[in-house]
Amino acid sequence: MNIVIIATSCYRKTGGVAHATWQLAQEFVRKGHKVNIVTLMDSRDKYEPPQSDISVHQIYINNFSIRDLKGEDIRTSPLKRLLLVPKTLKYLFEVVRTVCIINPDIVHTNGVSDASSALLIKIISHIPYTVTIHNDPNGKDTNLMGIKFTARISRKYW
């Protein structure tokens, strides 16, 4: 089976979702599947994927981070969050374009934020998808733009 995993965080960071994504991809490969990871890379990232049988497609978006160039959290400023909208849309469309080119049997995402890409891919190309939500069951987590409703939505369907 040809599997695409969409993950804004993957091998390059030390967070739980990043680690889970990489481990899941490695397990799929061990079971004989072909795995592609489509992931976000900020222009400030200096990470290279480890050697493996996993194909990693890096989508570069300049200065797309929860921290601005001064290191301050952008989620504290509505204006700074608004400036992320065009970058978010660019990332969304690049993910959809990349996945449609790969043409997998199934798409897997590791969060609500990436689920919108998977839904759009399903609408356009009829490729099924699954979503694994890594979230705080108490609804304290937020997405990249600091929006708390994603936690409430995921808790409702948990």
Order of alpha helices (4+ residues) and beta strands (2+ residues): beta-alpha-beta-beta-alpha-beta-alpha-beta-alpha
